[in-house]
C-alpha cells in the first residue's frame, strides 16, 4: 500500500512561503525526486501550522 501525504488544497490568498514550498514540491515531483517532494510538503505543513495556525 502506497502512503502519500495529500497535497494541500489551494487557497485564494497565499503567502510567498506557501507558494515557494508548493512550487518546490511540484518541481521535485516532476524530477521524480520524491524524497525532496515529501520534505517540501512537510515544510509547507509546518509553516502553515506556525504562520497561519492551520494545516490548510
PyMOL commands that set and color helices and strands:
alter all, ss='L'
color gray80, all
select helices_A, chain A and resi 16-30+34-52
alter helices_A, ss='H'
color red, helices_A
deselect
rebuild
show_as cartoon
